[in-house]
Amino acid sequence: MNKSNRRKFIGTATVLTVGTVASAMPITSMNKSYPVVHHVFFWLKNPDSKADRDQLVAGVKTLSKIPTVKEIHVGIVASTEKRDVVDHSWGVSELMFFNDLAGQEAYQTHPIHLEFIKNHSHLWDKVVVYDIAQA
């Protein structure tokens, strides 16, 4: 095989490999639409305690077992640039998606959610909730 044909073969094989890998990748939630969003921010009592933060993160992740929670994203403050419009004062965030208001309401009284509050409320000093309906 000469150099030109070998380069053409390698180029074609690379394109086929990339195409195969891309088609095997799962479709993310970005393609889904959930009309109700529940976004919660927690301020930790001990904001410098990584152990407290990690314990709260683990607790929040248990909420994904509630059937009406369609998706959940649990996060901590990103190390982004300091700007007047960016609030870096909180410690842990949960972003949940629901099919409808009834699902969000069922989540509020679900035993897993109540257990989470009972077992983890000692970790936070303040909680702010933003409930959002799709416009």
C-alpha positions in Angstrom: 0.0 0.0 0.0 1.5 3.4 -1.0 1.5 6.5 1.3 -1.4 8.1 -0.4 -3.7 5.0 -0.2 -2.5 4.4 3.4 -3.4 8.0 4.4 -6.8 7.7 2.7 -7.5 4.4 4.5 -6.5 5.8 7.9 -8.7 8.9 7.2 -11.7 6.7 6.2 -11.2 4.4 9.2 -11.0 7.4 11.6 -14.2 8.8 10.2 -16.0 5.5 10.5 -14.7 5.0 14.1 -15.8 8.5 15.2 -19.2 8.0 13.5 -19.7 4.6 15.2 -18.7 6.0 18.7 -21.0 9.0 18.2 -24.0 6.9 17.2 -23.4 4.6 20.3 -23.5 7.6 22.7 -26.7 7.9 24.8 -29.0 10.8 24.1 -28.8 13.2 27.0 -31.6 14.8 28.9 -31.0 18.0 26.9 -33.4 16.5 24.4 -36.1 16.0 27.0 -38.5 18.6 28.2 -39.9 18.6 31.7 -42.3 21.4 32.4 -41.7 21.7 36.1 -38.3 22.4 37.6 -37.4 22.5 41.3 -34.1 24.2 42.1 -32.9 24.3 45.7 -29.8 26.0 47.1 -28.4 25.0 50.5 -26.1 27.2 52.6 -24.1 25.0 55.0 -23.8 25.7 58.7 -20.1 24.8 58.4 -19.2 26.1 54.9 -15.6 25.2 55.2 -16.4 21.5 56.0 -15.9 19.3 53.0 -17.2 16.4 55.1 -20.5 18.2 55.7 -20.8 19.2 52.1 -20.1 15.6 50.9 -22.7 14.3 53.4 -25.3 16.7 52.1 -24.5 15.9 48.5 -24.9 12.1 49.2 -28.2 12.8 50.9 -29.5 14.9 48.1 -28.6 12.1 45.6 -31.0 9.7 47.5 -33.9 11.9 46.3 -33.4 10.5 42.8 -35.2 7.3 44.0 -38.5 9.2 44.3 -40.5 8.0 41.3 -41.9 11.5 40.3 -38.3 12.9 40.1 -37.6 12.4 36.4 -34.0 13.8 36.5 -31.8 15.3 39.1 -28.6 17.3 39.0 -26.6 17.7 42.3 -23.9 20.4 42.3 -21.5 22.4 44.3 -20.3 25.9 43.7 -18.2 26.2 40.5 -14.9 28.0 40.6 -16.0 30.6 38.0 -14.9 34.2 37.9 -16.1 36.6 40.5 -18.7 38.9 39.0 -21.4 41.0 40.6 -24.2 38.9 39.1 -22.7 35.5 40.3 -23.6 34.2 43.7 -20.9 31.9 45.2 -22.3 32.0 48.7 -24.2 28.7 48.8 -22.7 25.3 49.2 -24.9 22.6 47.5 -27.6 22.7 44.9 -30.2 20.3 43.6 -31.9 20.8 40.3 -34.9 18.4 39.8 -37.3 17.9 36.9 -40.9 16.8 37.0 -43.5 16.0 34.4 -46.1 18.1 36.2 -47.0 20.0 39.4 -48.7 16.9 40.9 -45.3 15.1 40.6 -43.6 17.9 42.4 -46.2 17.9 45.1 -45.9 14.2 45.6 -42.2 14.6 46.0 -42.7 17.1 48.8 -44.5 14.5 51.0 -42.6 11.4 49.8 -41.1 9.3 52.7 -37.6 9.5 51.1 -37.8 13.3 51.0 -39.0 13.5 54.6 -36.2 11.1 55.7 -33.7 13.3 53.9 -34.9 16.4 55.8 -34.8 14.5 59.1 -31.3 13.2 58.5 -29.6 16.2 56.9 -31.3 19.4 58.0 -28.6 19.7 60.8 -26.1 20.4 58.0 -27.7 23.6 56.5 -28.2 27.1 57.8 -30.4 28.3 55.0 -32.4 26.9 52.1 -33.8 28.8 49.1 -36.1 27.1 46.6 -37.0 28.2 43.1 -40.0 26.4 41.5 -40.2 27.0 37.8 -43.0 26.2 35.4 -42.2 26.2 31.7 -43.3 29.3 29.9 
